[in-house]
Amino acid sequence: MTGISLTINGEVVEADVEPRTSLADFLRNSRGLTGTHLGCEHGVCGACTVSVDGSPARSCILYAVQMHDRSVVTIEGFDDDATMADLRSEFSKQHALQCGFCTPGMLITARDIVTRLGNPGEARVREELAGNLCRCTGYAGIVQAVQNVGVRQGGAPPASLQVAMPQRLVIEESDLAPAQPILPAEPAGGGTVIEQAIILDAACGQVWKFFQSAPDVAACLPGAGLTRYDAETWEGTVRIKMGPIRAQLKGKGTYKLIEVEKTGSMAGAGADELSGSRVRGALNFALTPEGDNATRLTLSLSYTLQGVLAQFSRSSLARDFVRVVVQEFGQNVNARLSGRSAPSVATEFSPWRVLRLLIASWWHRQRGNGT
């Protein structure tokens, strides 16, 4: 058992939990907060959505031990919230619920949309709601309810946040995100930005030489591979498995380097024909010497997701996901730079691998703290 202290709906809670206990099970079974519903238990349907530190998150794929010193708000915690009261009323007026099973998670996501974006238009609302599935309503009433509350909440956001839904999966040159080797990156369309730094066990010059080869860099990314590389452009695939969702994103983009500053960027766009998901983004990086035989690699990743994979763009999930990807990428780069055989890079990147690595990381931290 592990002792944790967290805030749930404004109340400080201390408890002993099994490391394997999910946040959803802890909330429902230990705290009696049954408004958090369990559907797929794979992080796909969104029924278990709660607010963690102010952002929507899937409680079925978070561990309770991860919530130590964090703040969680369930649907019950929004009883006195004016925006949520407005949403509940509008959901009723627009007949935006039938069985109600998805509604708690849907409301928490809807509240995030209207407080963050106001009313960004029907297309953007549908994109933002893509991670919350409903089997009853057909979504029309839900979308209208969110838009109505968004207008009252603050109207439309700046034009830069208004995006259109894709009508086709063909990737055009205009789809490519601009490759600007500047940190941090800011994506178009109000996407996700994640920054992280890792230390590589090699001199800066050696690392820079390695990064001059886009195929070598791609070979160290879990699930990624280049099918063509010519000067500053590339084509390739990324294979992802998210619960029952499998996607093979095919895309193209650019790869640029600035030797004087030891910075570079990779940008592009891709699509998965089977699921209809689309992604566009940019990865900027900078190398800084850390002594004679170490280099700090600073990464800034910005991206936007559309389609069924959009549910995994939520910041709390994305941060953990990217942290593990970067950790594994760094291990593979270190192995190649040292001349050792690099660990085999999986042809599919699955969140179950993320969970295993997160548990291992948590366990090492606990041992390091003497607990």
Secondary structure, DSSP 8 states (H G I E B T S, - for coil): -EEEEEEETTEEEEEEE-TT-BHHHIIIIIT--TTS--SSSSS-S-TTEEEETTEEEEGGGSBGGGGTT-EEE-GGGGTT-HHHHHHHHHHHHTT--SS-SSHHHHHHHHHHHHHHHS---HHHHHHHGGGS--SSS-SHHHHHHHHHHHHHHT----GGG-----S-----GGGS------SS---TTS-EEEEEEEEESS-HHHHHHHHT-HHHHHHTSTTEEEEEEETTEEEEEEEEEETTEEEEEEEEEEEEEETTTTEEEEEEEEE-TTT--EEEEEEEEEEEE-SSS-EEEEEEEEEEEESGGGGGG-HHHHHHHHHHHHHHHHHHHHHHHHTS------SSB-HHHHHHHHHHHHHHHHHHTT-
